Amino acid sequence: MELVIEMTSVMFIAGDPSGDIHAAPVIRELRHRLSTVEVWGIGGPNMGAEGFNSLMPFEPFNRMGFVEVVRHLDFFLKAKKYLIQEMYLRKPDCLVCVDYPGFNMPLMKAANKLGIPVVWYIAPMVWAWKRKRAEVLGKCASHIACIFPFEVEYFSPYTEKVSFVGNPTVEMMKTADLRSGEEDKKVSSILLVPGSRKQEIDRMLRPMLDAFRILKKEYPYLSATVSAFHTLDKSIFDMVKEYESVSVSSEPLSVLLKSARCAIVKSGTSTLETALSTVPMVIAYKTSRVTYEIAKRLVNVKYIGLPNIIAKEEIVPECIQDEMTPSALSQRVRRFITDREYYNSTIVKLSALRAMLGAKKPSAEVAEIICSVKSR
């Protein structure tokens, strides 16, 4: 039986492109249940397309790494103060925190003091670092909506209101066709996915392009496509003009993956979408030296890539920080080109990830949770 709730106002905080993409379907589902609800807070263009009202420009929130955050600390402090004031004045029926833990944790605590229910969607990676956050969320959140099945056990000691709601990337790709190894024999394109932030492009695109140049000399038939996140200024991809047989495309990643033999992908949500498209890849990542050294001391994980973390084994290779060189990247991609058995076995392992993540529809699950916390 569908709940009928007089909910009039829901505040969302999603501070990065991934959160914006994954929150948008939740807002669509919520407005389907509650057609007159006002949905507001911080969000991007995908949320805006669903009737969301963003109180501040989205782009300044999209910062990554310790150094970047410290450089813009004044902005974040002022934004936090302003949003808490708005929360106090508007008194939303629910606050939905979408990932973005460094910023969202103080807002959750403020909402808790005001008696506003909090739904946390896309739980902090407490299995990797800052495990204390599991206890804080257990005390402050009305419900924790996890997107990986194994995450629930980290929060369950502190709350009963935690559940696996399904994975948003799986939902987004539900109708996508899986490729077969036979089809891949005809494909000669390598997809380069350097990220959705300018700082990521600055650090990672050049090594990816240089790796392709090495491979192009050995295999002249190869071509490459650079995935350009649609909100980025196209001028930051000007370096691509220096390379033969390389194009830039702002088409959705799901479209680009259909014509890719293999890929080099910046660590993050894109690696999961690539895996679920069964495209063999090399996972790459490089950040500032300061950020990396701090993270290395805090993070306790064997792998950095989501496909490997979910599978609990290295099903695709990783090139991280100092190992992210053109030589290392090209060496790992070369194996996908030359070793057919390795290539096909990687596709089989990637195909198995979809079953691990199940078939739940997180947008519907989370919308229902938002309605239910108001009814208590």
PAFI-665257 format. One line per 3 residues: number of its first residue (from 1); their letters; for each residue x, y, z of N, C-alpha, C. Coordinates in steps of 0.2 Angstrom, whole numbers, plus 5000, padded with zeros to 4 digits. Layout:
BEGIN
NUM = A = X Y Z X Y Z X Y Z ~ ... .
This chain:
BEGIN
1 = MEL = 5004 4994 5000 5000 5000 5000 5004 5006 5000 ~ 5003 5011 4995 5007 5017 4995 5005 5022 5001 ~ 5010 5024 5004 5009 5029 5009 5007 5036 5007 .
4 = VIE = 5002 5039 5010 4999 5046 5008 5002 5050 5014 ~ 5006 5055 5012 5010 5059 5017 5009 5066 5015 ~ 5007 5070 5020 5007 5078 5018 5014 5081 5019 .
7 = MTS = 5018 5079 5015 5025 5082 5015 5026 5087 5010 ~ 5028 5093 5013 5028 5099 5008 5035 5102 5006 ~ 5040 5100 5010 5047 5102 5009 5052 5097 5010 .
10 = VMF = 5056 5096 5005 5062 5091 5006 5068 5095 5004 ~ 5073 5095 5008 5080 5098 5007 5085 5092 5005 ~ 5088 5093 4999 5093 5089 4997 5100 5093 4997 .
13 = IAG = 5105 5089 4998 5112 5092 4998 5116 5087 4994 ~ 5118 5088 4987 5122 5084 4983 5127 5089 4980 ~ 5133 5088 4982 5139 5093 4980 5143 5091 4974 .
16 = DPS = 5142 5085 4971 5146 5084 4966 5142 5081 4960 ~ 5145 5080 4954 5141 5078 4948 5138 5071 4949 ~ 5142 5067 4952 5139 5060 4953 5133 5060 4958 .
19 = GDI = 5133 5064 4963 5127 5065 4968 5122 5068 4964 ~ 5123 5073 4960 5118 5076 4956 5114 5071 4951 ~ 5118 5067 4948 5115 5062 4943 5111 5057 4947 .
22 = HAA = 5114 5055 4953 5110 5049 4956 5104 5052 4960 ~ 5104 5058 4962 5099 5061 4966 5093 5063 4962 ~ 5094 5064 4955 5089 5066 4951 5083 5061 4950 .
25 = PVI = 5084 5055 4949 5079 5050 4949 5075 5049 4955 ~ 5078 5050 4961 5075 5050 4967 5070 5056 4968 ~ 5072 5062 4965 5067 5068 4965 5061 5066 4961 .
28 = REL = 5063 5063 4955 5057 5062 4950 5052 5057 4954 ~ 5055 5052 4957 5050 5047 4960 5047 5051 4966 ~ 5050 5055 4970 5047 5059 4975 5041 5063 4973 .
31 = RHR = 5042 5067 4968 5037 5071 4965 5032 5067 4962 ~ 5033 5061 4960 5027 5057 4957 5023 5055 4963 ~ 5026 5054 4969 5022 5052 4975 5018 5058 4978 .
34 = LST = 5022 5064 4978 5020 5070 4981 5021 5076 4976 ~ 5016 5077 4972 5016 5081 4966 5017 5089 4968 ~ 5015 5091 4974 5016 5098 4976 5022 5099 4981 .
37 = VEV = 5026 5094 4982 5032 5095 4987 5037 5100 4984 ~ 5040 5104 4988 5045 5108 4986 5052 5105 4988 ~ 5056 5104 4983 5062 5101 4983 5068 5106 4982 .
40 = WGI = 5072 5107 4987 5077 5113 4987 5083 5111 4990 ~ 5088 5115 4990 5095 5114 4993 5101 5115 4989 ~ 5105 5110 4988 5111 5111 4984 5111 5105 4979 .
43 = GGP = 5111 5107 4972 5111 5101 4967 5113 5104 4960 ~ 5114 5100 4956 5116 5102 4949 5110 5102 4944 ~ 5112 5101 4937 5108 5102 4932 5103 5096 4931 .
46 = NMG = 5105 5090 4933 5101 5084 4932 5095 5085 4937 ~ 5097 5087 4943 5092 5088 4949 5087 5094 4947 ~ 5090 5099 4944 5086 5105 4942 5081 5103 4936 .
49 = AEG = 5083 5098 4932 5078 5096 4927 5072 5092 4930 ~ 5072 5090 4936 5067 5087 4939 5063 5092 4944 ~ 5064 5098 4943 5060 5103 4947 5064 5105 4954 .
52 = FNS = 5070 5103 4954 5074 5105 4960 5076 5112 4960 ~ 5076 5116 4966 5078 5123 4966 5084 5123 4970 ~ 5090 5125 4967 5096 5125 4970 5097 5132 4973 .
55 = LMP = 5099 5133 4979 5100 5139 4983 5106 5143 4981 ~ 5111 5139 4979 5118 5142 4977 5120 5139 4970 ~ 5125 5142 4967 5128 5139 4961 5131 5132 4963 .
58 = FEP = 5131 5127 4958 5133 5121 4960 5140 5120 4959 ~ 5143 5123 4954 5150 5122 4952 5155 5123 4958 ~ 5155 5128 4962 5160 5129 4967 5160 5123 4973 .
61 = FNR = 5155 5119 4973 5155 5114 4978 5159 5108 4975 ~ 5160 5108 4969 5163 5102 4966 5171 5102 4967 ~ 5173 5101 4973 5181 5101 4974 5182 5095 4977 .
64 = MGF = 5189 5093 4976 5191 5086 4978 5198 5086 4980 ~ 5199 5083 4986 5206 5082 4989 5207 5087 4994 ~ 5211 5086 4999 5212 5090 5005 5215 5097 5003 .
67 = VEV = 5219 5097 4998 5222 5104 4996 5217 5108 4993 ~ 5213 5106 4989 5207 5109 4986 5202 5112 4991 ~ 5200 5108 4995 5196 5110 5000 5198 5115 5005 .
70 = VRH = 5205 5115 5007 5208 5120 5011 5208 5126 5008 ~ 5210 5126 5001 5210 5132 4997 5204 5136 4997 ~ 5198 5132 4997 5192 5135 4997 5188 5135 5003 .
73 = LDF = 5191 5134 5009 5188 5133 5015 5183 5139 5017 ~ 5185 5145 5015 5180 5150 5017 5174 5150 5014 ~ 5174 5147 5007 5167 5146 5004 5163 5141 5007 .
76 = FLK = 5166 5135 5009 5163 5130 5012 5160 5132 5019 ~ 5164 5135 5023 5161 5137 5029 5155 5142 5029 ~ 5156 5147 5024 5150 5151 5023 5144 5148 5020 .
79 = AKK = 5145 5143 5016 5140 5139 5013 5136 5135 5018 ~ 5140 5132 5022 5137 5128 5028 5133 5132 5032 ~ 5135 5138 5034 5132 5142 5039 5125 5145 5035 .
82 = YLI = 5126 5147 5029 5120 5149 5025 5114 5143 5025 ~ 5116 5137 5023 5112 5132 5023 5109 5130 5029 ~ 5112 5130 5035 5109 5128 5041 5104 5134 5043 .
85 = QEM = 5106 5140 5041 5101 5145 5043 5094 5144 5039 ~ 5095 5142 5032 5089 5141 5028 5085 5135 5031 ~ 5089 5130 5033 5086 5124 5036 5081 5126 5042 .
88 = YLR = 5084 5131 5046 5081 5133 5052 5075 5137 5050 ~ 5075 5141 5045 5070 5146 5043 5064 5142 5039 ~ 5066 5137 5035 5061 5134 5031 5058 5128 5034 .
91 = KPD = 5062 5125 5039 5060 5119 5042 5057 5113 5038 ~ 5062 5110 5033 5060 5105 5029 5057 5099 5032 ~ 5053 5095 5029 5050 5089 5032 5056 5084 5032 .
94 = CLV = 5061 5084 5028 5066 5079 5028 5072 5083 5025 ~ 5078 5081 5027 5085 5082 5024 5087 5076 5021 ~ 5089 5076 5015 5092 5071 5011 5099 5072 5010 .
97 = CVD = 5104 5069 5013 5111 5070 5012 5113 5065 5006 ~ 5116 5067 5001 5118 5063 4995 5125 5063 4995 ~ 5128 5057 4998 5136 5056 4998 5139 5063 5001 .
100 = YPG = 5144 5065 4999 5147 5072 5000 5148 5072 5008 ~ 5151 5067 5011 5151 5067 5019 5155 5073 5022 ~ 5160 5075 5020 5164 5081 5023 5159 5087 5024 .
103 = FNM = 5155 5088 5020 5151 5094 5020 5144 5092 5023 ~ 5142 5086 5022 5135 5084 5024 5135 5082 5031 ~ 5140 5080 5034 5140 5078 5041 5138 5083 5046 .
106 = PLM = 5140 5089 5045 5138 5095 5050 5131 5097 5049 ~ 5129 5096 5042 5122 5098 5041 5117 5093 5044 ~ 5119 5086 5044 5115 5081 5047 5114 5082 5054 .
109 = KAA = 5120 5084 5058 5120 5086 5065 5115 5092 5066 ~ 5115 5097 5062 5111 5103 5063 5104 5101 5062 ~ 5102 5097 5057 5095 5094 5056 5093 5090 5062 .
112 = NKL = 5097 5086 5065 5096 5082 5070 5094 5086 5077 ~ 5097 5092 5078 5096 5096 5083 5089 5100 5082 ~ 5087 5101 5076 5081 5104 5075 5075 5099 5074 .
115 = GIP = 5077 5093 5075 5071 5088 5075 5069 5086 5068 ~ 5073 5088 5063 5072 5086 5056 5074 5079 5054 ~ 5070 5075 5051 5073 5068 5049 5078 5069 5044 .
118 = VVW = 5083 5064 5044 5088 5064 5039 5089 5057 5036 ~ 5088 5057 5029 5089 5051 5025 5096 5052 5022 ~ 5101 5048 5023 5107 5048 5020 5108 5043 5014 .
121 = YIA = 5108 5045 5008 5108 5041 5002 5116 5041 4999 ~ 5118 5035 4998 5125 5034 4996 5129 5035 5002 ~ 5130 5030 5006 5133 5031 5013 5141 5032 5012 .
124 = PMV = 5144 5035 5017 5151 5037 5017 5154 5030 5017 ~ 5160 5030 5014 5164 5024 5014 5168 5022 5020 ~ 5164 5020 5025 5167 5019 5032 5171 5012 5032 .
127 = WAW = 5170 5008 5027 5174 5002 5026 5181 5004 5024 ~ 5182 5010 5021 5188 5012 5019 5192 5016 5024 ~ 5188 5021 5027 5192 5025 5031 5186 5029 5035 .
130 = KRK = 5189 5032 5041 5184 5036 5045 5178 5032 5048 ~ 5180 5026 5051 5174 5021 5053 5170 5024 5059 ~ 5173 5030 5062 5169 5033 5067 5162 5036 5064 .
133 = RAE = 5163 5037 5058 5157 5040 5055 5151 5036 5055 ~ 5152 5029 5055 5147 5024 5055 5142 5025 5062 ~ 5146 5026 5067 5142 5027 5074 5139 5034 5074 .
136 = VLG = 5142 5039 5071 5138 5046 5070 5132 5045 5066 ~ 5132 5042 5060 5127 5042 5056 5121 5037 5060 ~ 5123 5032 5063 5119 5028 5067 5115 5032 5072 .
139 = KCA = 5118 5037 5075 5114 5041 5080 5110 5046 5077 ~ 5112 5049 5071 5109 5055 5069 5104 5054 5063 ~ 5106 5049 5059 5102 5048 5053 5095 5044 5054 .
142 = SHI = 5090 5046 5051 5083 5042 5052 5084 5036 5048 ~ 5087 5036 5042 5088 5030 5038 5095 5031 5034 ~ 5099 5026 5034 5105 5026 5030 5103 5021 5024 .
145 = ACI = 5104 5024 5018 5102 5020 5012 5109 5018 5008 ~ 5111 5012 5009 5117 5010 5006 5117 5007 4999 ~ 5122 5008 4994 5121 5006 4987 5126 5000 4986 .
148 = FPF = 5129 4998 4991 5133 4991 4990 5130 4987 4996 ~ 5129 4980 4994 5126 4976 4999 5131 4975 5005 ~ 5137 4975 5004 5142 4974 5010 5142 4980 5015 .
151 = EVE = 5140 4985 5013 5140 4991 5017 5136 4991 5024 ~ 5130 4987 5023 5125 4987 5029 5128 4985 5035 ~ 5133 4980 5035 5136 4977 5041 5140 4982 5045 .
154 = YFS = 5142 4987 5042 5146 4992 5045 5142 4997 5049 ~ 5136 4998 5047 5131 5003 5051 5127 4999 5056 ~ 5125 4993 5054 5120 4989 5058 5122 4989 5066 .
157 = PYT = 5128 4989 5068 5129 4989 5075 5126 4995 5079 ~ 5125 5000 5075 5123 5007 5078 5116 5009 5076 ~ 5113 5005 5072 5106 5007 5070 5102 5001 5066 .
160 = EKV = 5096 5001 5067 5092 4996 5063 5089 4999 5057 ~ 5090 5006 5056 5087 5010 5051 5093 5010 5045 ~ 5095 5005 5043 5100 5005 5037 5098 4999 5033 .
163 = SFV = 5098 5000 5026 5097 4995 5021 5100 4996 5015 ~ 5101 4991 5011 5104 4991 5004 5098 4992 5000 ~ 5098 4998 4996 5093 5000 4992 5094 4999 4984 .
166 = GNP = 5099 4996 4983 5101 4994 4976 5106 5000 4974 ~ 5109 4998 4968 5114 5003 4965 5112 5007 4960 ~ 5113 5014 4960 5110 5019 4955 5113 5018 4948 .
169 = TVE = 5119 5016 4948 5122 5014 4942 5119 5008 4938 ~ 5117 5003 4942 5114 4998 4939 5107 5000 4937 ~ 5103 5004 4941 5097 5006 4938 5097 5010 4932 .
172 = MMK = 5102 5015 4932 5103 5019 4926 5105 5015 4920 ~ 5108 5009 4920 5110 5005 4915 5105 4999 4914 ~ 5100 4999 4917 5096 4993 4917 5094 4990 4910 .
175 = TAD = 5093 4995 4905 5091 4993 4899 5097 4993 4894 ~ 5103 4994 4896 5109 4993 4892 5110 4986 4890 ~ 5112 4985 4884 5114 4979 4881 5121 4977 4883 .
178 = LRS = 5122 4971 4886 5129 4968 4887 5132 4966 4881 ~ 5138 4967 4880 5142 4965 4874 5145 4958 4875 ~ 5147 4956 4869 5150 4949 4869 5157 4950 4867 .
181 = GEE = 5161 4945 4868 5168 4945 4866 5168 4945 4858 ~ 5164 4941 4855 5164 4941 4848 5163 4948 4845 ~ 5158 4952 4847 5157 4958 4845 5163 4963 4846 .
184 = DKK = 5167 4962 4851 5173 4966 4853 5179 4965 4848 ~ 5179 4960 4844 5184 4959 4839 5184 4964 4834 ~ 5178 4967 4833 5178 4972 4827 5179 4979 4830 .
187 = VSS = 5180 4980 4836 5181 4987 4839 5188 4988 4840 ~ 5190 4994 4838 5197 4996 4838 5198 5003 4842 ~ 5193 5005 4846 5193 5011 4849 5195 5010 4857 .
190 = ILL = 5199 5015 4859 5201 5015 4866 5197 5021 4869 ~ 5194 5020 4875 5190 5026 4878 5194 5028 4883 ~ 5195 5035 4884 5199 5038 4889 5194 5042 4893 .
193 = VPG = 5194 5041 4900 5189 5044 4904 5193 5047 4910 ~ 5195 5054 4909 5199 5057 4914 5196 5060 4920 ~ 5189 5060 4920 5185 5063 4926 5181 5069 4924 .
196 = SRK = 5177 5071 4929 5172 5077 4928 5174 5083 4931 ~ 5180 5084 4934 5183 5090 4937 5189 5092 4933 ~ 5190 5099 4933 5195 5102 4929 5202 5099 4932 .
199 = QEI = 5203 5099 4939 5209 5097 4942 5211 5090 4940 ~ 5206 5086 4939 5207 5079 4937 5209 5078 4929 ~ 5206 5083 4925 5208 5083 4918 5216 5085 4918 .
202 = DRM = 5217 5090 4922 5224 5093 4922 5229 5088 4924 ~ 5228 5083 4928 5232 5078 4931 5233 5072 4927 ~ 5227 5070 4924 5226 5063 4921 5226 5063 4914 .
205 = LRP = 5223 5068 4910 5222 5067 4903 5229 5066 4899 ~ 5234 5070 4901 5240 5070 4897 5243 5063 4897 ~ 5244 5060 4903 5247 5053 4904 5242 5048 4900 .
208 = MLD = 5236 5048 4900 5231 5044 4896 5233 5045 4888 ~ 5233 5051 4886 5235 5052 4879 5241 5050 4877 ~ 5246 5051 4881 5253 5048 4880 5253 5041 4879 .
211 = AFR = 5249 5037 4884 5249 5030 4884 5246 5028 4877 ~ 5241 5031 4875 5238 5030 4868 5243 5031 4863 ~ 5247 5036 4863 5252 5037 4858 5257 5031 4857 .
214 = ILK = 5259 5029 4863 5263 5023 4863 5260 5017 4859 ~ 5254 5016 4861 5250 5010 4858 5249 5011 4850 ~ 5247 5018 4849 5246 5019 4842 5252 5018 4837 .
217 = KEY = 5258 5019 4840 5264 5017 4836 5265 5010 4834 ~ 5262 5006 4839 5263 4998 4838 5257 4996 4834 ~ 5251 4999 4835 5245 4996 4832 5242 5002 4828 .
220 = PYL = 5244 5004 4822 5242 5010 4819 5234 5010 4818 ~ 5231 5005 4818 5223 5005 4817 5219 5007 4823 ~ 5223 5008 4828 5219 5011 4834 5217 5018 4834 .
223 = SAT = 5211 5019 4837 5209 5026 4838 5207 5027 4845 ~ 5206 5033 4847 5204 5034 4854 5199 5040 4855 ~ 5194 5039 4860 5190 5044 4861 5190 5047 4868 .
226 = VSA = 5190 5053 4869 5191 5056 4876 5184 5058 4878 ~ 5182 5055 4884 5175 5057 4887 5175 5063 4890 ~ 5172 5068 4888 5172 5075 4891 5165 5076 4894 .
229 = FHT = 5166 5077 4901 5160 5078 4905 5156 5084 4902 ~ 5150 5084 4901 5146 5089 4897 5146 5096 4901 ~ 5148 5097 4907 5148 5103 4910 5155 5107 4910 .
232 = LDK = 5160 5103 4908 5166 5106 4908 5167 5111 4902 ~ 5172 5116 4903 5174 5120 4897 5178 5116 4892 ~ 5176 5116 4886 5179 5112 4881 5186 5114 4880 .
235 = SIF = 5188 5120 4882 5195 5122 4880 5200 5118 4884 ~ 5198 5115 4890 5203 5111 4894 5205 5105 4890 ~ 5202 5103 4885 5203 5097 4881 5207 5099 4875 .
238 = DMV = 5210 5105 4874 5213 5107 4868 5220 5103 4867 ~ 5223 5100 4872 5229 5096 4871 5228 5090 4867 ~ 5221 5088 4866 5220 5082 4862 5222 5084 4855 .
241 = KEY = 5222 5090 4852 5223 5092 4845 5231 5089 4844 ~ 5235 5088 4849 5242 5086 4848 5242 5079 4846 ~ 5237 5075 4846 5237 5068 4846 5233 5066 4840 .
244 = ESV = 5236 5061 4836 5233 5058 4830 5228 5053 4832 ~ 5222 5053 4828 5217 5048 4829 5213 5048 4836 ~ 5213 5054 4839 5210 5055 4845 5204 5061 4844 .
247 = SVS = 5198 5059 4846 5193 5064 4846 5190 5065 4853 ~ 5186 5070 4854 5183 5072 4860 5176 5072 4860 ~ 5172 5068 4864 5165 5068 4864 5162 5069 4871 .
250 = SEP = 5156 5073 4870 5152 5075 4876 5146 5070 4877 ~ 5146 5065 4873 5140 5060 4873 5140 5057 4880 ~ 5135 5054 4882 5135 5051 4888 5140 5045 4888 .
253 = LSV = 5142 5043 4894 5147 5038 4895 5144 5032 4892 ~ 5138 5030 4894 5135 5024 4892 5135 5023 4884 ~ 5134 5029 4880 5134 5028 4873 5142 5027 4871 .
256 = LLK = 5146 5030 4874 5153 5030 4872 5156 5023 4873 ~ 5154 5020 4878 5156 5013 4880 5154 5008 4875 ~ 5149 5009 4871 5146 5004 4867 5151 5003 4861 .
259 = SAR = 5155 5008 4859 5160 5007 4854 5167 5007 4856 ~ 5168 5005 4862 5175 5005 4865 5177 4997 4866 ~ 5183 4996 4864 5186 4989 4865 5188 4989 4872 .
262 = CAI = 5192 4994 4874 5194 4994 4881 5195 5001 4883 ~ 5196 5003 4890 5196 5010 4892 5202 5011 4897 ~ 5203 5017 4898 5207 5019 4904 5203 5024 4907 .
265 = VKS = 5201 5023 4914 5196 5026 4917 5198 5029 4924 ~ 5197 5035 4925 5199 5038 4932 5195 5035 4937 ~ 5198 5033 4943 5194 5029 4948 5188 5034 4950 .
268 = GTS = 5183 5030 4951 5177 5033 4953 5171 5030 4951 ~ 5165 5033 4951 5159 5030 4948 5159 5027 4941 ~ 5163 5031 4937 5163 5029 4930 5166 5022 4929 .
271 = TLE = 5171 5020 4934 5173 5013 4933 5168 5008 4934 ~ 5163 5009 4938 5158 5005 4939 5153 5004 4933 ~ 5152 5010 4930 5148 5010 4924 5151 5007 4918 .
274 = TAL = 5158 5007 4918 5162 5004 4913 5162 4997 4914 ~ 5162 4995 4920 5162 4987 4922 5156 4984 4920 ~ 5150 4988 4922 5143 4985 4921 5142 4985 4913 .
277 = STV = 5146 4989 4909 5145 4988 4902 5150 4983 4899 ~ 5153 4979 4904 5158 4974 4902 5163 4976 4897 ~ 5166 4982 4898 5172 4985 4895 5178 4984 4899 .
280 = PMV = 5183 4980 4897 5189 4979 4901 5192 4986 4901 ~ 5195 4987 4907 5198 4994 4908 5205 4994 4912 ~ 5208 4999 4912 5213 5000 4917 5211 5006 4921 .
283 = IAY = 5211 5005 4928 5209 5011 4932 5215 5015 4934 ~ 5214 5021 4933 5219 5026 4934 5218 5031 4939 ~ 5222 5034 4943 5221 5039 4948 5228 5043 4950 .
286 = KTS = 5227 5049 4950 5233 5053 4952 5230 5060 4955 ~ 5233 5061 4961 5231 5068 4965 5237 5071 4967 ~ 5236 5077 4971 5242 5080 4973 5246 5076 4978 .
289 = RVT = 5252 5077 4979 5257 5073 4983 5254 5074 4990 ~ 5252 5080 4992 5250 5081 4999 5244 5076 5001 ~ 5239 5077 4996 5232 5073 4997 5234 5066 4997 .
292 = YEI = 5238 5063 4992 5240 5056 4992 5243 5054 4998 ~ 5248 5058 5001 5251 5055 5007 5247 5055 5013 ~ 5242 5060 5014 5237 5060 5019 5233 5054 5018 .
295 = AKR = 5230 5053 5012 5225 5048 5011 5228 5041 5012 ~ 5235 5040 5010 5238 5034 5011 5238 5031 5018 ~ 5239 5036 5023 5239 5035 5030 5232 5034 5033 .
298 = LVN = 5227 5036 5030 5220 5035 5033 5216 5030 5030 ~ 5217 5028 5023 5213 5024 5020 5215 5017 5020 ~ 5211 5012 5022 5213 5005 5023 5209 5001 5018 .
301 = VKY = 5211 5001 5012 5208 4996 5007 5214 4993 5003 ~ 5212 4987 5000 5217 4984 4996 5217 4987 4989 ~ 5211 4989 4986 5210 4991 4980 5207 4998 4980 .
304 = IGL = 5208 5002 4975 5205 5009 4974 5199 5009 4970 ~ 5199 5004 4965 5193 5004 4960 5187 5000 4962 ~ 5181 5003 4961 5175 5000 4964 5174 4993 4961 .
307 = PNI = 5175 4991 4955 5174 4984 4952 5178 4979 4956 ~ 5185 4981 4958 5189 4977 4962 5187 4976 4969 ~ 5184 4982 4972 5182 4982 4979 5176 4977 4979 .
310 = IAK = 5171 4978 4975 5165 4974 4975 5167 4966 4974 ~ 5171 4965 4969 5173 4958 4968 5178 4955 4973 ~ 5181 4959 4977 5186 4957 4982 5192 4954 4979 .
313 = EEI = 5193 4956 4972 5200 4954 4969 5201 4959 4963 ~ 5207 4959 4961 5209 4963 4956 5207 4960 4949 ~ 5201 4962 4947 5198 4959 4940 5200 4964 4935 .
316 = VPE = 5202 4970 4936 5205 4975 4931 5211 4978 4934 ~ 5216 4980 4931 5222 4982 4934 5221 4990 4936 ~ 5225 4992 4941 5225 4999 4943 5232 5002 4943 .
319 = CIQ = 5232 5008 4941 5238 5012 4940 5237 5018 4945 ~ 5240 5019 4950 5239 5024 4955 5245 5028 4957 ~ 5244 5035 4957 5249 5040 4958 5255 5039 4954 .
322 = DEM = 5261 5037 4957 5267 5037 4954 5267 5031 4948 ~ 5263 5027 4949 5262 5021 4944 5258 5023 4938 ~ 5255 5029 4938 5251 5031 4933 5255 5035 4928 .
325 = TPS = 5259 5031 4924 5263 5034 4919 5261 5031 4912 ~ 5263 5035 4907 5261 5032 4900 5263 5025 4899 ~ 5269 5024 4901 5272 5017 4900 5268 5012 4904 .
328 = ALS = 5266 5013 4910 5263 5008 4914 5256 5007 4911 ~ 5252 5013 4909 5246 5012 4907 5246 5009 4900 ~ 5250 5010 4896 5250 5007 4889 5252 4999 4890 .
331 = QRV = 5256 4998 4895 5258 4991 4896 5252 4987 4898 ~ 5248 4989 4902 5242 4986 4904 5236 4986 4899 ~ 5236 4991 4895 5231 4991 4890 5233 4986 4884 .
334 = RRF = 5239 4986 4883 5242 4981 4878 5240 4974 4879 ~ 5239 4972 4885 5237 4965 4886 5230 4964 4884 ~ 5226 4969 4885 5219 4968 4882 5219 4967 4875 .
337 = ITD = 5224 4970 4871 5224 4970 4864 5227 4963 4862 ~ 5232 4961 4865 5236 4955 4863 5234 4948 4866 ~ 5231 4948 4872 5229 4942 4875 5222 4941 4875 .
340 = REY = 5220 4937 4870 5212 4936 4869 5209 4933 4875 ~ 5213 4928 4878 5210 4924 4883 5209 4929 4890 ~ 5214 4933 4891 5214 4937 4896 5208 4942 4895 .
343 = YNS = 5207 4945 4889 5202 4950 4888 5195 4947 4889 ~ 5194 4941 4886 5188 4937 4887 5186 4935 4895 ~ 5191 4933 4898 5190 4932 4905 5189 4938 4909 .
346 = TIV = 5191 4943 4907 5190 4950 4911 5182 4951 4910 ~ 5180 4950 4904 5173 4952 4902 5168 4947 4906 ~ 5170 4941 4907 5166 4936 4911 5166 4939 4918 .
349 = KLS = 5172 4941 4921 5172 4943 4928 5168 4950 4929 ~ 5168 4954 4924 5164 4960 4924 5157 4959 4924 ~ 5155 4954 4920 5148 4952 4919 5145 4950 4926 .
352 = ALR = 5149 4947 4930 5147 4944 4936 5145 4950 4941 ~ 5148 4956 4940 5146 4961 4945 5139 4963 4946 ~ 5136 4963 4940 5129 4965 4940 5125 4961 4944 .
355 = AML = 5126 4954 4944 5122 4950 4949 5124 4951 4956 ~ 5130 4953 4958 5132 4955 4965 5128 4961 4967 ~ 5126 4965 4963 5123 4972 4965 5115 4971 4964 .
358 = GAK = 5113 4966 4962 5105 4965 4962 5101 4969 4957 ~ 5095 4969 4958 5090 4972 4953 5086 4977 4957 ~ 5087 4979 4963 5083 4984 4966 5083 4991 4962 .
361 = KPS = 5078 4995 4963 5077 5002 4960 5078 5007 4965 ~ 5084 5009 4966 5086 5014 4972 5082 5020 4972 ~ 5080 5023 4966 5076 5029 4966 5069 5028 4969 .
364 = AEV = 5066 5023 4968 5060 5021 4971 5061 5019 4979 ~ 5066 5016 4980 5067 5014 4987 5068 5020 4992 ~ 5072 5024 4989 5074 5030 4993 5068 5035 4994 .
367 = AEI = 5064 5036 4988 5059 5040 4989 5054 5038 4994 ~ 5053 5031 4994 5048 5028 4999 5051 5029 5006 ~ 5057 5029 5007 5060 5030 5014 5059 5037 5016 .
370 = ICS = 5060 5042 5011 5059 5049 5013 5052 5050 5015 ~ 5047 5047 5012 5040 5048 5014 5039 5044 5021 ~ 5042 5039 5022 5041 5035 5028 5044 5038 5034 .
373 = VKS = 5049 5042 5033 5052 5045 5039 5048 5051 5042 ~ 5044 5054 5037 5039 5059 5039 5033 5056 5043 ~ 5032 5050 5041 5025 5047 5044 5026 5045 5051 .
376 = R = 5033 5044 5054 5034 5042 5060 5031 5047 5066 .
